[in-house]
Amino acid sequence: MLRALVVGLVVSLAFALFRRFAPWDSSSDPMVDNGRRLPYGVAGVSMWVLGALIGVGGFCLLKSVNWFWASLDRDAILTVYPVAFIWGFLPGFAAIALPWPLTLWLLRRFGYSGQAAEIVAAANRKGGYDSERVMRWAAWVTLLPIALFTLPAIPMHLSAGAREVRVTPYGHLSPEVFRLADAKKAWRTDGYYLQDGKFASHPDLLIDFADGRRLDANAVGDSGGRPLDQLIHLLLDDSNLTPVHVQTAQEIPQGR
């Protein structure tokens, strides 16, 4: 009940702000009539098609760029990629925010300005504000922050070879390189404790190196938060280490 009330208040406030900062003036509606009209429903279908193309195409594009970036590590035996759903946020919101203004642009571009004007005028009357301006604002306000958080994830991957492991974390262009010949100790962990004291299962493999750095096998994951078995076997076989079992990473002795 409280959640529904909050949602209702937020929606009401948003509409009030729209009418305040993007008021609709019926006299300013650009009613252009050049006699050209698409059949009924074509514009609506076009919006759905554009939304699907933006959503699916954007997801595939971001994922492909990430895979291409990882493929530059040509000596890799095994590559681990980020969870795929992170590539869905930006295209998903773009599929919601962009089809309507894009459809209007296409109508005007191909000589259906009158039909575009009718669509805008109908939306203005229904909402009571300048709907096209609001949609443009919404696109910028929604997509720009998501893009700023999504694009730094494109280089993310972990590539494991016979001699070294390269980890490119979020927001980095170049990888951190771990030479397996310098691996000194391996630890298997079961999980970690939450702030309320409950134990969260999160199996992991940690490897300490001679220079004091630690490699987390789950630094980049695509298997639901659990390191790939193939990666664990590769790391242990190539480093010739036998892991020591501890429940949490906090139990690992300092300086080891």
Stockholm file with secondary structure:
# STOCKHOLM 1.0

chainA/1-256         MLRALVVGLVVSLAFALFRRFAPWDSSSDPMVDNGRRLPYGVAGVSMWVLGALIGVGGFCLLKSVNWFWASLDRDAILTVYPVAFIWGFLPGFAAIALPWPLTLWLLRRFGYSGQAAEIVAAANRKGGYDSERVMRWAAWVTLLPIALFTLPAIPMHLSAGAREVRVTPYGHLSPEVFRLADAKKAWRTDGYYLQDGKFASHPDLLIDFADGRRLDANAVGDSGGRPLDQLIHLLLDDSNLTPVHVQTAQEIPQGR
#=GR chainA/1-256 SS CHHHHHHHHHHHHHHHHHHHHSBCCGGGCCCCCCSCCCCTTHHHHHHHHHHHHHHHHHHHHHHHHHHHHHHTCTTCSEEECCCGGGGGHHHHHHHHHSHHHHHHHHHHHTTCHHHHHHHHHHHHHHHSBCHHHHHHHHHHHHHHHHHHHHGGGTTCEEEECSSEEEEECTTCSSCEEEEGGGEEEEEEEEEEECTTSCEEEEEEEEEEETTSCEEETTSSCSSTTSCCHHHHHHHHHHHTCCCEEEEEGGGSCTTC
#=GC SS_cons         CHHHHHHHHHHHHHHHHHHHHSBCCGGGCCCCCCSCCCCTTHHHHHHHHHHHHHHHHHHHHHHHHHHHHHHTCTTCSEEECCCGGGGGHHHHHHHHHSHHHHHHHHHHHTTCHHHHHHHHHHHHHHHSBCHHHHHHHHHHHHHHHHHHHHGGGTTCEEEECSSEEEEECTTCSSCEEEEGGGEEEEEEEEEEECTTSCEEEEEEEEEEETTSCEEETTSSCSSTTSCCHHHHHHHHHHHTCCCEEEEEGGGSCTTC
//
